[in-house]
């Protein structure tokens, strides 16, 4: 039983830090999160140019994922 609780706690903690660009409305909002180096911030800069979520409004719009 303790083993199961440890696994569940570990999964919930990890998923709480799963940040993605869809969590933000604007590039500026995402960039502020990125600059503050909050948990999961590295996932916001896929091309590693120092600019988070380029495809959100206010971003430069380059290297955007293709729409499905």
JOHU-V632620 format. One record per backbone hydrogen bond with DSSP energy under -0.5 kcal/mol. CO is the residue of the C=O (numbers start at 1). NH is the residue of the N-H. Records with the same first field share a line. If there is no record, write none. Layout:
CO = NH  NH
This chain:
1 = 5
2 = 6
3 = 7
4 = 8
5 = 9
6 = 10
7 = 11
8 = 12
9 = 13
10 = 14
11 = 15
12 = 16
13 = 17
14 = 17
15 = 18
17 = 19
20 = 23
21 = 24
25 = 57
26 = 30
27 = 31
28 = 32
29 = 33
30 = 34
31 = 35
32 = 36
33 = 38
34 = 37
38 = 41
40 = 43
41 = 44
42 = 45
44 = 46  53
45 = 48
50 = 52
53 = 56
54 = 61
56 = 59
57 = 27
